[in-house]
Amino acid sequence: MMKMKLYHYYDESTGPFRNLSALEPQEAEKVLQQIRSQKRGFASKRSTDYLEIRRMLEWKTRELFVVKGGKPLQNYPHYMTLGECPWLLDWYPQGKVIPFSISDFEPGILSFTYGDLFPAMRYNDGKPYRGQVYTLSEIADIIKTFGLPQTWNAQGDKGPERYIEVQVWDDTLIRPYYS
């Protein structure tokens, strides 16, 4: 598990680690409107209440992570996947990826959801990993039980789980990529 890599997927035209949550709400909405107007990539299809839901889910995730001993250093996370998920390159008009070694990060700033944050925290289908936030040691047990979604659901035909999402609650190691 500790040898696994984290991957950040992004669009080449905007660069890595451009985070709507880092913006003031009005500015974030303006950027999202620009993305929607281009009608290219997955982000252009997001609902009108996307930012409101996103901020609520990020806050809930942060709170659950803190209860489990997590030590988030910022109010919103940056997003990565645990293991490769080449399908995410298709989310972007010019998809790119940056790999990181998981061991480069302090475990206390990494939380995990089994699947993307939105379905992981919002679907109510009875799966035991719904509504859950995991620490690094906990996600290892979840993978032993359920496997990597990238492996068993590579085509997305078995549910919304396509990858394990990593929420990175500190930007120290990633700051050089966007500064």
Short mmCIF file of the C-alpha atoms (twelve columns), coordinates in Angstrom:
data_MODEL
# 
_entry.id   MODEL 
# 
loop_
_atom_site.group_PDB 
_atom_site.id 
_atom_site.type_symbol 
_atom_site.label_atom_id 
_atom_site.label_alt_id 
_atom_site.label_comp_id 
_atom_site.label_asym_id 
_atom_site.label_seq_id 
_atom_site.Cartn_x 
_atom_site.Cartn_y 
_atom_site.Cartn_z 
_atom_site.pdbx_PDB_model_num 
ATOM 1   C CA . MET A 1   0.000   0.000  0.000   1 
ATOM 2   C CA . MET A 2   2.719   2.478  0.930   1 
ATOM 3   C CA . LYS A 3   4.287   1.990  -2.506  1 
ATOM 4   C CA . MET A 4   1.131   3.169  -4.274  1 
ATOM 5   C CA . LYS A 5   1.219   6.457  -6.067  1 
ATOM 6   C CA . LEU A 6   -1.126  9.405  -5.983  1 
ATOM 7   C CA . TYR A 7   -2.160  10.949 -9.293  1 
ATOM 8   C CA . HIS A 8   -3.410  14.434 -10.019 1 
ATOM 9   C CA . TYR A 9   -5.355  14.831 -13.276 1 
ATOM 10  C CA . TYR A 10  -5.829  18.256 -14.847 1 
ATOM 11  C CA . ASP A 11  -6.265  20.169 -18.090 1 
ATOM 12  C CA . GLU A 12  -3.077  21.384 -19.732 1 
ATOM 13  C CA . SER A 13  -4.657  24.732 -20.652 1 
ATOM 14  C CA . THR A 14  -5.297  25.667 -17.004 1 
ATOM 15  C CA . GLY A 15  -2.478  23.811 -15.284 1 
ATOM 16  C CA . PRO A 16  -2.424  21.550 -12.238 1 
ATOM 17  C CA . PHE A 17  -4.040  22.149 -8.872  1 
ATOM 18  C CA . ARG A 18  -6.382  24.904 -10.005 1 
ATOM 19  C CA . ASN A 19  -8.994  24.592 -7.321  1 
ATOM 20  C CA . LEU A 20  -12.434 26.205 -7.416  1 
ATOM 21  C CA . SER A 21  -12.618 25.873 -3.644  1 
ATOM 22  C CA . ALA A 22  -9.637  28.200 -3.270  1 
ATOM 23  C CA . LEU A 23  -11.644 31.022 -4.854  1 
ATOM 24  C CA . GLU A 24  -14.244 33.276 -3.321  1 
ATOM 25  C CA . PRO A 25  -17.736 31.959 -4.166  1 
ATOM 26  C CA . GLN A 26  -18.504 34.630 -6.786  1 
ATOM 27  C CA . GLU A 27  -15.149 34.143 -8.513  1 
ATOM 28  C CA . ALA A 28  -15.544 30.358 -8.449  1 
ATOM 29  C CA . GLU A 29  -18.976 30.669 -10.066 1 
ATOM 30  C CA . LYS A 30  -17.530 32.943 -12.742 1 
ATOM 31  C CA . VAL A 31  -14.792 30.406 -13.548 1 
ATOM 32  C CA . LEU A 32  -17.319 27.565 -13.610 1 
ATOM 33  C CA . GLN A 33  -19.524 29.576 -16.003 1 
ATOM 34  C CA . GLN A 34  -16.526 29.997 -18.320 1 
ATOM 35  C CA . ILE A 35  -15.901 26.263 -18.214 1 
ATOM 36  C CA . ARG A 36  -19.575 25.542 -18.957 1 
ATOM 37  C CA . SER A 37  -19.598 27.955 -21.891 1 
ATOM 38  C CA . GLN A 38  -16.767 26.029 -23.568 1 
ATOM 39  C CA . LYS A 39  -18.909 22.872 -23.538 1 
ATOM 40  C CA . ARG A 40  -15.792 20.726 -23.440 1 
ATOM 41  C CA . GLY A 41  -14.791 18.226 -20.830 1 
ATOM 42  C CA . PHE A 42  -16.580 16.759 -17.839 1 
ATOM 43  C CA . ALA A 43  -16.533 19.968 -15.775 1 
ATOM 44  C CA . SER A 44  -18.636 21.795 -18.395 1 
ATOM 45  C CA . LYS A 45  -21.584 19.522 -17.466 1 
ATOM 46  C CA . ARG A 46  -21.700 20.359 -13.778 1 
ATOM 47  C CA . SER A 47  -25.041 21.374 -12.276 1 
ATOM 48  C CA . THR A 48  -25.949 24.907 -11.254 1 
ATOM 49  C CA . ASP A 49  -25.720 23.966 -7.563  1 
ATOM 50  C CA . TYR A 50  -22.370 22.186 -7.969  1 
ATOM 51  C CA . LEU A 51  -20.294 24.708 -5.989  1 
ATOM 52  C CA . GLU A 52  -22.723 24.806 -3.079  1 
ATOM 53  C CA . ILE A 53  -22.801 21.004 -2.873  1 
ATOM 54  C CA . ARG A 54  -19.030 20.792 -3.262  1 
ATOM 55  C CA . ARG A 55  -18.351 23.191 -0.375  1 
ATOM 56  C CA . MET A 56  -20.811 21.337 1.852   1 
ATOM 57  C CA . LEU A 57  -19.232 17.954 1.022   1 
ATOM 58  C CA . GLU A 58  -15.718 19.305 1.573   1 
ATOM 59  C CA . TRP A 59  -16.695 20.672 4.970   1 
ATOM 60  C CA . LYS A 60  -18.365 17.398 5.982   1 
ATOM 61  C CA . THR A 61  -15.350 15.401 4.782   1 
ATOM 62  C CA . ARG A 62  -12.979 17.638 6.719   1 
ATOM 63  C CA . GLU A 63  -15.027 17.282 9.900   1 
ATOM 64  C CA . LEU A 64  -15.178 13.475 9.601   1 
ATOM 65  C CA . PHE A 65  -11.444 13.360 8.940   1 
ATOM 66  C CA . VAL A 66  -10.663 15.450 12.027  1 
ATOM 67  C CA . VAL A 67  -12.799 13.123 14.168  1 
ATOM 68  C CA . LYS A 68  -10.584 10.243 12.966  1 
ATOM 69  C CA . GLY A 69  -7.418  12.100 13.946  1 
ATOM 70  C CA . GLY A 70  -6.715  13.785 10.629  1 
ATOM 71  C CA . LYS A 71  -4.734  17.017 10.731  1 
ATOM 72  C CA . PRO A 72  -5.965  19.120 7.804   1 
ATOM 73  C CA . LEU A 73  -3.970  22.320 7.395   1 
ATOM 74  C CA . GLN A 74  -6.427  24.074 5.107   1 
ATOM 75  C CA . ASN A 75  -10.201 24.364 4.812   1 
ATOM 76  C CA . TYR A 76  -10.511 22.645 1.426   1 
ATOM 77  C CA . PRO A 77  -8.614  19.771 -0.161  1 
ATOM 78  C CA . HIS A 78  -6.751  19.301 -3.387  1 
ATOM 79  C CA . TYR A 79  -7.801  16.158 -5.218  1 
ATOM 80  C CA . MET A 80  -5.867  13.135 -6.405  1 
ATOM 81  C CA . THR A 81  -6.504  9.457  -6.982  1 
ATOM 82  C CA . LEU A 82  -4.934  6.497  -5.245  1 
ATOM 83  C CA . GLY A 83  -3.461  4.556  -8.136  1 
ATOM 84  C CA . GLU A 84  -3.765  5.390  -11.810 1 
ATOM 85  C CA . CYS A 85  -7.119  6.061  -13.433 1 
ATOM 86  C CA . PRO A 86  -6.456  6.859  -17.125 1 
ATOM 87  C CA . TRP A 87  -10.176 7.379  -17.678 1 
ATOM 88  C CA . LEU A 88  -9.842  10.728 -15.881 1 
ATOM 89  C CA . LEU A 89  -7.719  12.067 -18.741 1 
ATOM 90  C CA . ASP A 90  -10.982 12.147 -20.714 1 
ATOM 91  C CA . TRP A 91  -12.499 14.608 -18.224 1 
ATOM 92  C CA . TYR A 92  -10.392 17.336 -19.772 1 
ATOM 93  C CA . PRO A 93  -9.972  18.658 -23.311 1 
ATOM 94  C CA . GLN A 94  -6.184  18.309 -22.902 1 
ATOM 95  C CA . GLY A 95  -5.825  15.864 -20.027 1 
ATOM 96  C CA . LYS A 96  -2.526  15.568 -18.181 1 
ATOM 97  C CA . VAL A 97  -1.393  13.775 -15.029 1 
ATOM 98  C CA . ILE A 98  1.246   14.246 -12.322 1 
ATOM 99  C CA . PRO A 99  2.245   11.238 -10.168 1 
ATOM 100 C CA . PHE A 100 3.408   11.507 -6.554  1 
ATOM 101 C CA . SER A 101 4.728   8.931  -4.138  1 
ATOM 102 C CA . ILE A 102 2.269   8.479  -1.305  1 
ATOM 103 C CA . SER A 103 5.208   8.297  1.106   1 
ATOM 104 C CA . ASP A 104 6.084   11.922 0.295   1 
ATOM 105 C CA . PHE A 105 2.988   13.061 2.200   1 
ATOM 106 C CA . GLU A 106 2.330   13.082 5.916   1 
ATOM 107 C CA . PRO A 107 -0.516  10.594 6.537   1 
ATOM 108 C CA . GLY A 108 -2.364  13.141 8.714   1 
ATOM 109 C CA . ILE A 109 -3.118  15.372 5.719   1 
ATOM 110 C CA . LEU A 110 -4.505  12.608 3.463   1 
ATOM 111 C CA . SER A 111 -8.122  11.494 3.632   1 
ATOM 112 C CA . PHE A 112 -9.750  9.039  1.255   1 
ATOM 113 C CA . THR A 113 -13.183 8.234  -0.116  1 
ATOM 114 C CA . TYR A 114 -14.011 5.011  -1.913  1 
ATOM 115 C CA . GLY A 115 -14.968 6.675  -5.154  1 
ATOM 116 C CA . ASP A 116 -15.320 10.312 -6.072  1 
ATOM 117 C CA . LEU A 117 -16.384 12.539 -3.189  1 
ATOM 118 C CA . PHE A 118 -19.796 13.296 -4.731  1 
ATOM 119 C CA . PRO A 119 -21.157 9.748  -5.094  1 
ATOM 120 C CA . ALA A 120 -19.187 8.458  -2.102  1 
ATOM 121 C CA . MET A 121 -20.853 10.967 0.213   1 
ATOM 122 C CA . ARG A 122 -24.251 11.319 -1.491  1 
ATOM 123 C CA . TYR A 123 -25.406 7.922  -2.805  1 
ATOM 124 C CA . ASN A 124 -27.643 5.972  -0.468  1 
ATOM 125 C CA . ASP A 125 -27.422 2.477  -1.917  1 
ATOM 126 C CA . GLY A 126 -26.456 0.622  1.261   1 
ATOM 127 C CA . LYS A 127 -22.825 0.000  0.338   1 
ATOM 128 C CA . PRO A 128 -20.751 0.115  3.544   1 
ATOM 129 C CA . TYR A 129 -18.248 2.649  2.206   1 
ATOM 130 C CA . ARG A 130 -20.864 5.311  1.425   1 
ATOM 131 C CA . GLY A 131 -20.724 8.413  3.588   1 
ATOM 132 C CA . GLN A 132 -17.331 7.377  4.924   1 
ATOM 133 C CA . VAL A 133 -13.993 9.141  5.049   1 
ATOM 134 C CA . TYR A 134 -10.917 7.003  5.571   1 
ATOM 135 C CA . THR A 135 -7.402  7.497  6.884   1 
ATOM 136 C CA . LEU A 136 -4.410  5.954  5.113   1 
ATOM 137 C CA . SER A 137 -4.416  2.860  7.337   1 
ATOM 138 C CA . GLU A 138 -8.180  2.442  6.966   1 
ATOM 139 C CA . ILE A 139 -8.184  2.692  3.175   1 
ATOM 140 C CA . ALA A 140 -5.706  -0.188 3.023   1 
ATOM 141 C CA . ASP A 141 -8.292  -2.413 4.741   1 
ATOM 142 C CA . ILE A 142 -11.067 -1.173 2.439   1 
ATOM 143 C CA . ILE A 143 -8.941  -2.043 -0.604  1 
ATOM 144 C CA . LYS A 144 -8.320  -5.531 0.822   1 
ATOM 145 C CA . THR A 145 -12.074 -5.980 1.162   1 
ATOM 146 C CA . PHE A 146 -13.393 -4.333 -2.009  1 
ATOM 147 C CA . GLY A 147 -10.386 -3.984 -4.321  1 
ATOM 148 C CA . LEU A 148 -9.454  -0.963 -6.411  1 
ATOM 149 C CA . PRO A 149 -12.416 0.441  -8.358  1 
ATOM 150 C CA . GLN A 150 -10.038 1.143  -11.264 1 
ATOM 151 C CA . THR A 151 -9.638  -2.639 -11.536 1 
ATOM 152 C CA . TRP A 152 -13.171 -3.943 -11.073 1 
ATOM 153 C CA . ASN A 153 -15.023 -0.998 -12.619 1 
ATOM 154 C CA . ALA A 154 -12.689 0.392  -15.258 1 
ATOM 155 C CA . GLN A 155 -15.584 0.953  -17.680 1 
ATOM 156 C CA . GLY A 156 -17.904 2.497  -15.082 1 
ATOM 157 C CA . ASP A 157 -20.668 -0.007 -15.799 1 
ATOM 158 C CA . LYS A 158 -20.807 -1.389 -12.238 1 
ATOM 159 C CA . GLY A 159 -21.576 1.848  -10.397 1 
ATOM 160 C CA . PRO A 160 -20.107 5.287  -9.737  1 
ATOM 161 C CA . GLU A 161 -16.921 3.984  -8.113  1 
ATOM 162 C CA . ARG A 162 -14.147 4.459  -10.684 1 
ATOM 163 C CA . TYR A 163 -11.222 5.285  -8.365  1 
ATOM 164 C CA . ILE A 164 -10.327 6.004  -4.764  1 
ATOM 165 C CA . GLU A 165 -10.206 9.733  -4.268  1 
ATOM 166 C CA . VAL A 166 -7.512  11.290 -2.106  1 
ATOM 167 C CA . GLN A 167 -8.184  14.599 -0.429  1 
ATOM 168 C CA . VAL A 168 -4.897  16.382 0.247   1 
ATOM 169 C CA . TRP A 169 -5.381  18.895 3.071   1 
ATOM 170 C CA . ASP A 170 -2.064  20.710 2.742   1 
ATOM 171 C CA . ASP A 171 -0.519  22.266 -0.336  1 
ATOM 172 C CA . THR A 172 3.134   22.342 0.769   1 
ATOM 173 C CA . LEU A 173 4.284   19.633 -1.664  1 
ATOM 174 C CA . ILE A 174 2.048   20.712 -4.526  1 
ATOM 175 C CA . ARG A 175 2.507   24.483 -4.271  1 
ATOM 176 C CA . PRO A 176 5.495   24.470 -6.682  1 
ATOM 177 C CA . TYR A 177 3.188   23.126 -9.396  1 
ATOM 178 C CA . TYR A 178 0.881   26.138 -9.351  1 
ATOM 179 C CA . SER A 179 2.891   29.048 -7.992  1 
# 
